[in-house]
C-alpha cells in the first residue's frame, strides 16, 4: 500500500532528525524551515508524528495477513 510506504519514509526521516538532535544537537527540520516554533516546522513535526502512529498499525497488520493466508 502506498500510504504505508509514505508513512515509513516519513518515520525514517524523523528518526534521522532525532539522531541528529541526539548526536550533534542539530535539528535539521528546524534548520531548514526556520526554527522549531515556525509554522512549517510544526507542520512537519506533526505529519511525521502522524506517520509514526500510522506505522504502529504495520506491526499488527502483518500478523493478520499471515492468519488469512
C-alpha positions as a LaTeX table, in Angstrom:
\begin{tabular}{lrrr}
\hline
Residue & $x$ (\AA) & $y$ (\AA) & $z$ (\AA) \\
\hline
Unk1 & 0.00 & 0.00 & 0.00 \\
Unk2 & 1.41 & 3.38 & $-1.00$ \\
Unk3 & 0.28 & 5.09 & 2.23 \\
Unk4 & 2.31 & 2.57 & 4.24 \\
Unk5 & 5.44 & 3.36 & 2.25 \\
Unk6 & 4.95 & 7.13 & 2.59 \\
Unk7 & 4.42 & 6.77 & 6.34 \\
Unk8 & 7.52 & 4.59 & 6.66 \\
Unk9 & 9.58 & 7.11 & 4.70 \\
Unk10 & 8.40 & 9.94 & 6.97 \\
Unk11 & 9.24 & 7.88 & 10.06 \\
Unk12 & 12.74 & 7.25 & 8.71 \\
Unk13 & 13.18 & 10.98 & 8.10 \\
Unk14 & 12.01 & 11.63 & 11.66 \\
Unk15 & 14.44 & 9.05 & 13.01 \\
Unk16 & 17.33 & 10.67 & 11.14 \\
Unk17 & 16.31 & 14.06 & 12.54 \\
Unk18 & 16.17 & 12.66 & 16.09 \\
Unk19 & 19.56 & 11.05 & 15.56 \\
Unk20 & 20.94 & 14.44 & 14.57 \\
Unk21 & 19.45 & 16.01 & 17.68 \\
Unk22 & 20.80 & 13.28 & 19.96 \\
Unk23 & 24.27 & 13.01 & 18.49 \\
Unk24 & 25.02 & 16.54 & 17.32 \\
Unk25 & 22.36 & 18.77 & 18.93 \\
Unk26 & 21.32 & 19.70 & 15.38 \\
Unk27 & 17.65 & 19.79 & 14.38 \\
Unk28 & 17.60 & 19.53 & 10.59 \\
Unk29 & 13.89 & 20.32 & 10.29 \\
Unk30 & 14.26 & 23.47 & 12.38 \\
Unk31 & 17.35 & 24.47 & 10.41 \\
Unk32 & 15.62 & 24.10 & 7.04 \\
Unk33 & 12.22 & 25.53 & 7.95 \\
Unk34 & 13.11 & 28.45 & 10.24 \\
Unk35 & 13.28 & 27.17 & 13.82 \\
Unk36 & 11.30 & 24.79 & 15.98 \\
Unk37 & 8.50 & 27.25 & 16.56 \\
Unk38 & 8.00 & 28.14 & 12.88 \\
Unk39 & 4.64 & 27.10 & 11.48 \\
Unk40 & 6.15 & 25.00 & 8.71 \\
Unk41 & 8.43 & 23.16 & 11.16 \\
Unk42 & 5.48 & 22.41 & 13.43 \\
Unk43 & 3.53 & 21.06 & 10.45 \\
Unk44 & 6.45 & 18.79 & 9.51 \\
Unk45 & 6.76 & 17.54 & 13.10 \\
Unk46 & 3.01 & 16.83 & 13.19 \\
Unk47 & 2.99 & 14.97 & 9.87 \\
Unk48 & 5.95 & 12.83 & 10.98 \\
Unk49 & 4.18 & 12.08 & 14.28 \\
Unk50 & 1.01 & 11.03 & 12.44 \\
Unk51 & 3.11 & 8.82 & 10.16 \\
Unk52 & 4.60 & 7.19 & 13.25 \\
Unk53 & 1.16 & 6.46 & 14.61 \\
Unk54 & 0.15 & 5.01 & 11.25 \\
Unk55 & 3.22 & 2.74 & 11.29 \\
Unk56 & 2.07 & 1.23 & 14.58 \\
Unk57 & $-0.68$ & $-0.45$ & 12.55 \\
Unk58 & 2.01 & $-2.15$ & 10.44 \\
Unk59 & 3.02 & $-4.18$ & 13.47 \\
Unk60 & $-0.41$ & $-5.77$ & 13.71 \\
Unk61 & $-1.39$ & $-5.96$ & 10.05 \\
Unk62 & 1.42 & $-8.37$ & 9.19 \\
Unk63 & 0.15 & $-10.86$ & 11.72 \\
Unk64 & $-3.43$ & $-10.57$ & 10.48 \\
Unk65 & $-2.38$ & $-11.16$ & 6.86 \\
Unk66 & $-0.43$ & $-14.28$ & 7.86 \\
Unk67 & $-3.53$ & $-15.73$ & 9.53 \\
Unk68 & $-5.71$ & $-15.07$ & 6.48 \\
Unk69 & $-3.25$ & $-16.63$ & 4.03 \\
\hline
\end{tabular}
